[in-house]
């Protein structure tokens, strides 16, 4: 069952950064109900001027879980139990699979410019 993590970061000066581990939108790609709801929220955020970043390494909680499993990060400092839990968390997160599709963010930017 897919899950989507979204983090909202207040950058000050009325700016917001939205960071997610969701796969960037592509025309024709089937979505679960959770992914569809997340895409609706992310699209609305983008149209309202928020910075939307599709990169699981930019989501603080996911970034920490990845670093706990990285031997060059915190992997040696974490106990085996903590590394196992972090590995479980990371394994439930969908990974980006590149494929044919339309960059919907670029379309929105083009429409905004015209």
PyMOL commands that set and color helices and strands:
alter all, ss='L'
color gray80, all
select helices_A, chain A and resi 33-47+56-58+60-68+80-91+104-113
alter helices_A, ss='H'
color red, helices_A
select strands_A, chain A and resi 6-12+15-20+51-54
alter strands_A, ss='S'
color yellow, strands_A
deselect
rebuild
show_as cartoon
